[in-house]
Amino acid sequence: MEFSSKLLERAVNEMSQLPGIGKRTALRLVLHMLKQPKEQTTVLAEALQNMRNDIKFCKSCHNISDVHLCEICSNPNRDETLVCVVEDIRDVMAIENTSSFKGLYHVLGGKISPMDGIGPHDLNIISLVNKVKEGKIKELIFALSSTMEGDTTNFYIFKQIQDYKVFTSTIARGISVGDELEYADEITLGRSIVNRVPFESSLKL
Amino acid sequence: MEFSSKLLERAVNEMSQLPGIGKRTALRLVLHMLKQPKEQTTVLAEALQNMRNDIKFCKSCHNISDVHLCEICSNPNRDETLVCVVEDIRDVMAIENTSSFKGLYHVLGGKISPMDGIGPHDLNIISLVNKVKEGKIKELIFALSSTMEGDTTNFYIFKQIQDYKVFTSTIARGISVGDELEYADEITLGRSIVNRVPFESSLKL
């Protein structure tokens, strides 16, 4: 792609560094900015820089926060003996949206993935193990995605904490609410049979 | 969508102002930036701001340029009697990529579209008519998209310049090279029959 302006080329190249944004999309976005008032680009650029430079991570759960201890961790109404282990802050947002969880979270920041060069020490695992060692946690819920990497990460953490007195669970795998049985994959359908729940408890939600 | 940080929320909101970027995509992009070094976000923010504040438009053809007269307009090897009228700088880039056009361009900056509140005076039409009045242009090629708005814009410009001595043409509509006839729409196929070209001239490209 040949550009008639170096400034345009640089902006397009930088935008196309973002995941899922190719050169053509980047050009479309940048040309859109050119049609908008200058202030709008300034506001966007400042919002991105402020976010990148000033954002903090909660010192307890590693969720993104504007203060040292995030709103969830500092909320006295939440059950601090119940901790849900997630991969990403997006998972925290997704679970919070359901309003069905009243415990705390622990954000790992990824999954163990040797193929991508991500080992246990690149994730927030030590602080989780330390929390378990302190003995405050009664139950740890693993809510990682059920991929090879997710299962590996679950198992690694499980091995680290198995000598301590803590109950571990994983979120239920099964047929999505509203889905047709015949279209479900065999593993999911199999698990949903093996891990069936009493009918009365399914009436609660 | 509830955010655990105001800085994050603001960055996501600003990113999602861009066309085709929803809140979820914006969040994915912003979280990606958080995983990259801070410098990368600074470079992106600066590239966008420099582009928005310092970019110039060629005073002759209205193409984006770093100088007052763009490289194409200032190139003595190009035929200034032949002008191709396009909607957008992306069209200039697309035609330049073919290396088959040696004339100059005129970028309108859009199409006449009453539905979107875009009238002739929002586009670079007056400067085009003035160029024609000066008598330097021998042929004007309309290369707008063949939509209602494109046809309206072509016709509006044609009406403005019909009293001056200039030959007007439009780019050929027809079956794309490599396409199967049976899948072409009737209008395109019809036009390709009516506007057939001598066989020998089709051998040139």
Boltz contact constraints between the chains, C-beta under 6 A:
constraints:
  - contact:
      token1: [A, 4]
      token2: [B, 63]
      max_distance: 6.0
  - contact:
      token1: [A, 4]
      token2: [B, 64]
      max_distance: 6.0
  - contact:
      token1: [A, 4]
      token2: [B, 65]
      max_distance: 6.0
  - contact:
      token1: [A, 4]
      token2: [B, 70]
      max_distance: 6.0
  - contact:
      token1: [A, 5]
      token2: [B, 64]
      max_distance: 6.0
  - contact:
      token1: [A, 5]
      token2: [B, 65]
      max_distance: 6.0
  - contact:
      token1: [A, 5]
      token2: [B, 66]
      max_distance: 6.0
  - contact:
      token1: [A, 6]
      token2: [B, 66]
      max_distance: 6.0
  - contact:
      token1: [A, 7]
      token2: [B, 50]
      max_distance: 6.0
  - contact:
      token1: [A, 7]
      token2: [B, 51]
      max_distance: 6.0
  - contact:
      token1: [A, 7]
      token2: [B, 54]
      max_distance: 6.0
  - contact:
      token1: [A, 7]
      token2: [B, 55]
      max_distance: 6.0
  - contact:
      token1: [A, 8]
      token2: [B, 64]
      max_distance: 6.0
  - contact:
      token1: [A, 10]
      token2: [B, 47]
      max_distance: 6.0
  - contact:
      token1: [A, 11]
      token2: [B, 47]
      max_distance: 6.0
  - contact:
      token1: [A, 11]
      token2: [B, 48]
      max_distance: 6.0
  - contact:
      token1: [A, 11]
      token2: [B, 51]
      max_distance: 6.0
  - contact:
      token1: [A, 14]
      token2: [B, 44]
      max_distance: 6.0
  - contact:
      token1: [A, 14]
      token2: [B, 47]
      max_distance: 6.0
  - contact:
      token1: [A, 18]
      token2: [B, 29]
      max_distance: 6.0
  - contact:
      token1: [A, 19]
      token2: [B, 32]
      max_distance: 6.0
  - contact:
      token1: [A, 29]
      token2: [B, 18]
      max_distance: 6.0
  - contact:
      token1: [A, 32]
      token2: [B, 19]
      max_distance: 6.0
  - contact:
      token1: [A, 33]
      token2: [B, 52]
      max_distance: 6.0
  - contact:
      token1: [A, 38]
      token2: [B, 52]
      max_distance: 6.0
  - contact:
      token1: [A, 41]
      token2: [B, 48]
      max_distance: 6.0
  - contact:
      token1: [A, 41]
      token2: [B, 52]
      max_distance: 6.0
  - contact:
      token1: [A, 44]
      token2: [B, 14]
      max_distance: 6.0
  - contact:
      token1: [A, 45]
      token2: [B, 45]
      max_distance: 6.0
  - contact:
      token1: [A, 45]
      token2: [B, 48]
      max_distance: 6.0
  - contact:
      token1: [A, 45]
      token2: [B, 49]
      max_distance: 6.0
  - contact:
      token1: [A, 47]
      token2: [B, 10]
      max_distance: 6.0
  - contact:
      token1: [A, 47]
      token2: [B, 11]
      max_distance: 6.0
  - contact:
      token1: [A, 47]
      token2: [B, 14]
      max_distance: 6.0
  - contact:
      token1: [A, 48]
      token2: [B, 11]
      max_distance: 6.0
  - contact:
      token1: [A, 48]
      token2: [B, 41]
      max_distance: 6.0
  - contact:
      token1: [A, 48]
      token2: [B, 45]
      max_distance: 6.0
  - contact:
      token1: [A, 49]
      token2: [B, 45]
      max_distance: 6.0
  - contact:
      token1: [A, 50]
      token2: [B, 7]
      max_distance: 6.0
  - contact:
      token1: [A, 51]
      token2: [B, 7]
      max_distance: 6.0
  - contact:
      token1: [A, 51]
      token2: [B, 8]
      max_distance: 6.0
  - contact:
      token1: [A, 51]
      token2: [B, 11]
      max_distance: 6.0
  - contact:
      token1: [A, 52]
      token2: [B, 33]
      max_distance: 6.0
  - contact:
      token1: [A, 52]
      token2: [B, 38]
      max_distance: 6.0
  - contact:
      token1: [A, 52]
      token2: [B, 41]
      max_distance: 6.0
  - contact:
      token1: [A, 54]
      token2: [B, 7]
      max_distance: 6.0
  - contact:
      token1: [A, 55]
      token2: [B, 7]
      max_distance: 6.0
  - contact:
      token1: [A, 63]
      token2: [B, 4]
      max_distance: 6.0
  - contact:
      token1: [A, 64]
      token2: [B, 4]
      max_distance: 6.0
  - contact:
      token1: [A, 64]
      token2: [B, 5]
      max_distance: 6.0
  - contact:
      token1: [A, 64]
      token2: [B, 8]
      max_distance: 6.0
  - contact:
      token1: [A, 65]
      token2: [B, 4]
      max_distance: 6.0
  - contact:
      token1: [A, 65]
      token2: [B, 5]
      max_distance: 6.0
  - contact:
      token1: [A, 66]
      token2: [B, 5]
      max_distance: 6.0
  - contact:
      token1: [A, 66]
      token2: [B, 6]
      max_distance: 6.0
  - contact:
      token1: [A, 70]
      token2: [B, 4]
      max_distance: 6.0
